[in-house]
Amino acid sequence: VWNKCAMRIVGYTPDEVMGKNLVKEFITKDYQASVGMVIDRALRGDETANYEFPLMTKEGARIEILLNATARRNPDGEIIGVVGIGQDITGRIAQEREYTRLIDTANAPIFGVDTQCAVNIWNQSAIELVGYQTDEVMGKNL
């Protein structure tokens, strides 16, 4: 099934994709093997959730997709294919990169900790003020 949302995101109509090999024709070369493994696992009944990979649009733009893949079964329970539910996360990834860049280049020390008080954010200003490099503090208890 190739729905309207997939058509809007990627630019291909259902007629352009039906019967085509998804991995060979629409996945970037560097991800073909891993996406192929996700599909193979789903064909064996092993679901994959939250798998990120790049997909090329009809116009040649690279977008980032978050995929959940599960087996498609007939009324007798036999696996007859794979259902993939994808979400375009290109914007989210760009925002995360911008957020990281802003933290890293801030002129004030910024650090973060997880629920166990282990450091998970440590910017350049924190390095300059405290003297510890990022690799010396990451994962350590503040």
Sequence and secondary structure as in RCSB ss.txt:
>XXXX:A:sequence
VWNKCAMRIVGYTPDEVMGKNLVKEFITKDYQASVGMVIDRALRGDETANYEFPLMTKEGARIEILLNATARRNP
DGEIIGVVGIGQDITGRIAQEREYTRLIDTANAPIFGVDTQCAVNIWNQSAIELVGYQTDEVMGKNL
>XXXX:A:secstr
   HHHHHHH   HHHHTTS HHHHHB GGGHHHHHHHHHHHHTT  EEEEEEEEE TTS EEEEEEEEEEEE T
TS EEEEEEEEEE HHHHHHHHHHHHHHHH SS  EEE TT BEEEE HHHHHHH   HHHHTTSB 
